[in-house]
């Protein structure tokens, strides 16, 4: 009879063993969940970086065309954020006509045809030497009213466009 009881005790887990497993799983979850959230936010920021670079390329092309056509060396100005509302942590819906119907965005050949997290603007000042543009992307990835900002500036120096580095503020906000 004693042998049977000893065998049954070995087949199950003690309460201490089960609690130890629960504690270990809790610690792993406490580490993994914030890391996963950071990873997904970082993946979302790649959209802004790629689009800021595309706006820069579009502004360069527009500037070179304006010089070649003799219309004055200038940049296209899309000073209002497009889209102009804040969806919070959800994406802006895909609406390519918002971009293609705006003559300034169309002039630099920039549009977004898929859902996106950021709104974009490109301010300009002056013509000829010293003219510049300042392009910016803003977004609120976690709907806490704190925005992450990506910006780039291009300035005409000696007839060439000098690109400044991309400035990122609160990348993962």
C-alpha positions, 0 to 999 in steps of 0.5 A, spaced: 500 500 500 505 504 501 508 503 494 502 505 491 501 512 494 509 513 493 508 512 486 501 517 485 505 522 488 510 522 483 505 523 477 503 530 479 506 537 480 506 540 487 503 547 488 510 550 489 512 547 482 506 550 479 507 557 482 514 557 480 512 556 473 507 561 473 512 566 476 517 564 470 511 566 465 509 572 468 517 575 468 517 573 461 511 576 459 513 582 463 519 583 459 516 580 452 510 585 451 514 592 452 519 589 447 514 587 442 511 594 443 517 597 441 519 593 436 512 594 432 512 602 433 519 602 430 517 598 424 511 603 423 516 609 423 520 606 417 514 609 413 515 616 415 523 615 414 521 612 407 516 617 405 520 623 408 526 621 403 521 620 397 519 627 398 526 630 398 527 626 392 521 629 389 523 636 391 530 635 388 526 633 381 521 639 382 527 644 383 531 642 377 525 642 372 524 649 375 531 651 373 531 648 366 524 651 364 526 658 366 520 659 371 525 660 377 529 656 382 524 654 387 520 648 391 513 646 391 510 648 397 505 643 401 504 647 407 498 644 410 499 637 413 496 632 409 491 628 411 489 634 416 486 630 421 489 625 427 487 618 427 490 617 433 494 610 433 490 607 427 492 608 420 489 614 416 485 610 410 488 609 403 485 615 399 490 617 393 486 622 391 487 626 397 495 627 394 493 627 387 488 632 387 493 637 391 497 641 385 503 641 390 503 634 392 502 632 385 508 637 382 513 633 386 510 626 384 508 624 392 502 620 394 500 615 398 496 609 396 495 605 402 493 606 409 499 610 413 500 612 420 503 619 419 501 626 416 506 630 411 507 637 410 513 640 406 514 648 407 518 652 402 521 659 403 524 663 397 527 662 390 534 662 387 540 662 392 538 660 399 531 657 398 529 652 402 524 646 403 522 643 410 519 637 410 515 633 416 512 627 418 508 627 424 504 621 427 501 619 434 503 611 434 499 610 441 494 615 441 497 619 447 497 626 444 504 626 444 507 626 436 513 623 433 516 627 428 521 626 422 523 632 418 528 634 413 531 640 410 534 642 403 537 648 402 540 651 395 547 653 396 551 655 390 546 652 385 546 645 388 541 643 394 544 641 400 541 636 404 541 636 412 540 630 416 533 627 418 531 630 424 527 625 429 524 627 435 520 622 439 521 616 434 517 611 439 513 617 443 
